[in-house]
């Protein structure tokens, strides 16, 4: 894997770090596909139960690298023949559709454009107090991509998302939480420790429970049939309750002790 992405494991948590600090982790084609590949890889490893995505240096991701040297396209020459979505759409597909494990966004600094799209594709987000979140498309004569027309209205509601993007607003850490773009703001000097601690906290739950929870939540965002969604929830809880982890959870509950989950 390219050194533009760093991957590290602590317990059952895998952290994927965009590693282009000299460019504020701006997205080249190579970096974008490396992030997608790292998520896809983590999704297939049983020992990885929670995935964190964050940035190196003082930035999360400054969006598409517009500094020159690479003609803009979300597609590689090969994928242009096979895939009309490209890496900007694959952020959301890899994190929400192909990965049923919780993906936590660690928004340690600026997140703009497709970088904001990557951040909003994650399931839950922690944001540094000084972080700046901005869509930025109106500024460069573009239109939202990287799933932002899906994820921002889900997080904010329709009108707030429209205003945020049309007005080219910038949200700092606390305002990002108030708008619904993140669930927690953290002081800058404590950010990476808190991100890791939060991910480790999630690992205390059964990975089966977390994966089925995410499947249900993602499915509900796609479903227009309430009865179909309710049946999907029932099917999932039947799977969950038949697992060894569910039996261990119930036993531990009655024995008043902390459960030990095996992921089976």
C-alpha positions, 0 to 999 in steps of 0.5 A: 500500500502507498505511504500516502495512507498509514494504517495502524492497529490497536486492539480491535481498532484499525486507524486509517490516516491520510498521510500527505501533511505537506498538502493538508492531505489534499486528494490526489487520485492515488491517495483517494483510491488508497483510502478506499482500498484501506477501508475495503481491506479493513472491512474484510478482516475479522479482528478489526471491529471498528475503523477510524479515519483521520488526517496527519498534521493539522488537517483532515483533508483539504479536498481535491488537490488543485495545485496542478500536476494532475488533471481533475477527474474522479476516474482513473483511465481504467475505471472510466471504462468500467465505473461512472462513479469514481473515487468521489462516490466510492468513499460513501459506497466503501464506508456505508455499503461495503463495510458493515463495521462502524467507521468513526471520522476523526476530523482533526482539522480542515475538511473541505469539498471531497474531504468533507464528503469523506468525513460525512461518509463516516458513521459518526464523527468527532471534530477538533475544536479548531477544525474548519468544515466547508463544502466549498463548491460554489467558490470554485464553480462546482457542484457537490460530490462525494455523497454530500447531497446524501449525507449533509441533508441526512445530518442537517436536514434539507434547508440547513444543508442547502444553506450551508452549501449555497452560502459557502459557509464554514463551520468550526468545531462547536458549530459543526456539532450544533449543525449535526455534522459531528457528535462531539467536539474535542480540544485539539491537544486531546483529540487523537487520544479521545478518538482512540479512546472512543473507538476502543469504547465501541469495541466493548460491544459485540461486533455482531451487534454493531455490524447488524446495527449499521446494516439496519441504519444504512438500509433504513436510509435507502428504504421507502417501505416502512413494512419492509424496513421493519421486517429487515430489523426483525430479521437482523435481531433474530440473527443477533439473538442467535449468536454466541455473543448474545448468549454471553451478553444475557448471561453476563447481564444476569451475573452482573459482570462485564461480557467477553465477546468473541465475535461469533 
